Amino acid sequence: MSDQQPLRLLAETAEDLEVISAAVQDSIVKAGSLKYEAKRHRFSLELNRFRWEVGQPRPKEGLRVRSLLAFDGVLGAKTRAVTKADPEMILSLLDATFTPAAEPPGGVVTLLFAGDGEITLDVEVLDATLLDSDYVWPTRNLPSHENRRR
């Protein structure tokens, strides 16, 4: 669908994670795709990422790509207003940030979702990966950040 190459991004610093955060802003995530593997110290989520870097190929149309966002070195995960009770529940990822601990290299990764949902990951070191698949499709459902008045 597009000449653009799939993204393959790694983050080891807060600034690196800002780049990944910009790429995954407005990604759609099913609650059932949130996966914490405590024994492997890994948290991952499959998402349908809006391809901000491509722009709009046609008026009123954008592209989405199936992607994987993974964090390694995860010591613990906590959620607020995010549940896997309904695995088909749709979440919209807004932001990913890293707050360093008092003693580096550890810290906390925060994933913020629309509707005030939040996942915090206690990490021994920031090690994030964003991998796009080759599965890309057009969408007319464009993300909008405008405040709506009634």
Secondary structure by P-SEA (a helix, b strand, c coil): cccccbbbbbbccaaaaaaaaaaacbbbbbcccccccccccbbbbbbbcccccccccccccbbbbbbbbbbcccccccccccccccccbbbbbcbbbbbbcccccbbbbbbbbccccbbbbbcccbbbbbbbccbbbbbccccccccccc
